[in-house]
Amino acid sequence: MDYTIIISLCKLAYVLDEFLTPDYITLPHSYLYSMASFSIWALYSFIAGLFGFGLWGIGHECGHHTFSDNKWINDAFGYIIHTG
């Protein structure tokens, strides 16, 4: 599911954030390390929010029974997505 993408992006952000030190990368000013770290986490938050909103949208449509013609499929997917 999309949760694995969100988790993978989080792990990637942690790894990239670990390497934002003067030991691994040289930046012209020390303030740029915190700015780069903020940028990585802001990008992660934006992308994770897009995936989360997409999942919420599918679950919402399941609640209105517009995802599928089958009521059981709507109920099952809506329950899984909203409780996952």
N, C-alpha and C positions, 0 to 999 in steps of 0.2 A: 504494500500500500504506500501511500504518500508519506506515512509516518517514517518509513525507513529513509526516505530522501531527506526529511527534516533532521533526523538523527545523524545521518551522514554529513550533512552540511554543518551541523553543530560540531562534530568531531573535527572536520576540516578547519573550522574557525579556530578551535582550540590549538590545533597543530600550527596553523599560521601565526597565531598570537604568541606561541612559544618561541618562534624564530624571530620575533621582532625585538631583538636585543642587539646591543653593539657587538656581541660575540659573533653573530651570524650575518648581520647586515649593517652597512655604514650609511647613516643618514646625516645630512649637513647640520642638523640642529637636534638637540635632545628632545624638544617638544614634538618633533615629528613622529617619534616612536608612539607616544600616546595618541596622536592624531591618526596614525596608521591603524593602531589597535581599535580605536573607535570606529574607523571606517569599515574594518572587517566585520565587527559586530553589528554595525548598522546595516550593512549589506545582508548579513545572515538574517537579521530580524525582518527585513523587508521581504526576502525570498520565503522565509518560513511563514510569514504572515499571508503571503499569496497562496501558498499551499494549504494553510489552515483555513483560509476563507473559502477556497475551492471545495474543501471537504465539508465545511459548514453548509455551503450552498447546495451540495448534493443531498446532504441529510435533510435540509429544509424542504427541498422538493419532494423527498421521500415522504415527509410528513403531510404534504398536500396530495399525495398519491399521484404525482405527475412524472415520477422517475420511470415507472413501469406501469403497464396495464394490470399486472398481477399485484393484488393487495399484499400478499405474503412477502413478495420480493421487496416492495416498498417498506414494509414494517421491519423486515430483517436487516436490510441495508441501512435504513435510518437508525435503527437501534445500534448497530455495530459502529457506524460512523460517529454518532453522537456520544457514545460511551467509550470509544477508543481513546 
